[in-house]
Amino acid sequence: MSNVNLIIWGRTFDLPVVFDCYKNEEILPEQKEALEKFCSSRDVIDAAKSAVENYCLKLNAKEICEDSIINIFKYVMPYSLYVRRSTSSDRYVGLMCKYRFNPEDGLAVLFKNEEVYDIGTSDIL
């Protein structure tokens, strides 16, 4: 497991990277490529912030008690990256986050080919 240093939503994080593979399997070149392209897609990572804010507001409006989120880190805190093994040419990287409203399952922001693909619990990976 390695770490990457990323600026996510204006804050610097040193995130461990977890590759989807069994103990004795090698990391696929496609997985390495997915991580490299994701890490260089700063605009996509920044743009995901509004999608995460909308997700939080949609599911937890009563608890948030505001029309907009001023500090996303009050509710969501990135803690790792997950690079999924794929049988297709698609590249999948999950930004794994602690989530104030679901501490057991957390929150995952799944990127497919450097675009936000899905947001939900870690089950989406």
C-alpha positions in Angstrom: 0.0 0.0 0.0 1.3 3.4 -0.9 0.2 7.0 -0.1 -0.6 9.9 -2.3 -0.7 13.6 -1.4 -3.8 15.3 -2.9 -5.5 18.6 -2.5 -9.2 17.8 -2.0 -11.7 20.6 -1.8 -9.0 23.1 -0.8 -7.4 20.9 1.9 -4.2 18.7 1.6 -4.5 15.0 2.4 -1.9 12.2 2.6 -4.2 9.3 1.6 -3.3 5.6 1.7 -4.2 3.8 -1.6 -5.8 0.5 -1.5 -5.8 -1.6 -4.7 -8.5 -4.1 -5.3 -6.5 -7.4 -5.5 -5.9 -10.6 -3.6 -2.8 -11.0 -1.4 -0.6 -12.6 -4.0 -1.9 -10.8 -7.0 -0.1 -8.0 -8.7 -1.5 -4.6 -9.2 -2.7 -4.3 -12.8 -1.1 -1.7 -15.1 -4.7 -0.4 -15.6 -5.1 0.2 -11.9 -1.9 2.2 -11.8 -3.1 4.2 -14.8 -6.4 4.8 -13.1 -4.7 6.2 -10.0 -2.3 8.4 -12.0 -5.1 9.8 -14.1 -7.3 10.4 -11.1 -4.6 12.2 -9.2 -3.9 14.5 -12.1 -7.6 15.3 -12.5 -7.7 18.1 -10.0 -10.7 19.8 -11.6 -12.8 16.6 -11.4 -12.0 16.2 -7.7 -12.9 19.8 -7.0 -16.1 19.5 -9.0 -17.1 16.5 -6.9 -17.5 18.7 -3.9 -20.8 20.1 -5.1 -22.1 16.6 -5.8 -21.1 15.5 -2.3 -22.8 18.6 -0.8 -26.0 17.8 -2.7 -25.9 14.2 -1.5 -25.5 15.3 2.1 -28.3 17.9 1.8 -30.7 15.5 0.1 -30.3 12.8 2.7 -29.7 14.8 5.8 -31.4 18.2 5.4 -33.1 18.0 8.8 -29.8 17.4 10.6 -27.9 20.0 8.6 -30.6 22.7 9.0 -29.2 24.9 6.2 -29.8 25.4 2.5 -26.2 25.1 1.6 -23.0 23.6 3.2 -20.3 26.1 4.1 -17.7 23.6 5.4 -18.0 20.1 3.8 -15.4 18.8 6.2 -17.9 19.2 9.0 -19.8 16.2 7.5 -17.3 14.4 5.2 -13.7 13.6 5.7 -11.6 11.8 3.1 -9.4 9.0 4.5 -8.3 6.8 1.6 -8.4 6.0 -2.1 -9.7 2.6 -3.4 -8.6 1.6 -6.9 -11.0 -1.0 -8.3 -9.9 -3.9 -10.5 -11.9 -3.8 -13.7 -12.4 -6.3 -16.5 -13.3 -3.5 -18.9 -11.2 -0.6 -20.1 -13.0 1.7 -17.6 -11.0 3.2 -14.8 -12.6 3.2 -11.3 -11.3 5.1 -8.3 -13.2 5.5 -5.0 -12.6 8.4 -2.6 -13.4 6.9 0.7 -14.7 9.2 3.4 -15.8 9.2 7.0 -19.4 10.4 7.0 -20.9 12.1 10.0 -24.4 10.7 9.3 -23.3 7.1 8.7 -20.2 6.4 10.6 -20.5 2.6 10.1 -20.5 2.6 6.3 -19.0 6.0 5.6 -19.3 7.6 2.2 -17.7 6.7 -1.1 -17.4 9.0 -4.1 -16.8 6.7 -7.1 -15.1 8.1 -10.1 -15.3 6.3 -13.5 -12.9 7.5 -16.2 -12.1 10.6 -14.1 -15.8 11.7 -13.8 -18.1 11.4 -10.8 -20.0 8.2 -11.3 -21.8 7.5 -8.0 -22.0 8.6 -4.4 -23.1 6.4 -1.6 -21.9 4.0 1.1 -18.8 1.9 0.6 -21.2 -0.8 -0.9 -21.1 1.0 -4.3 -17.5 -0.1 -4.8 
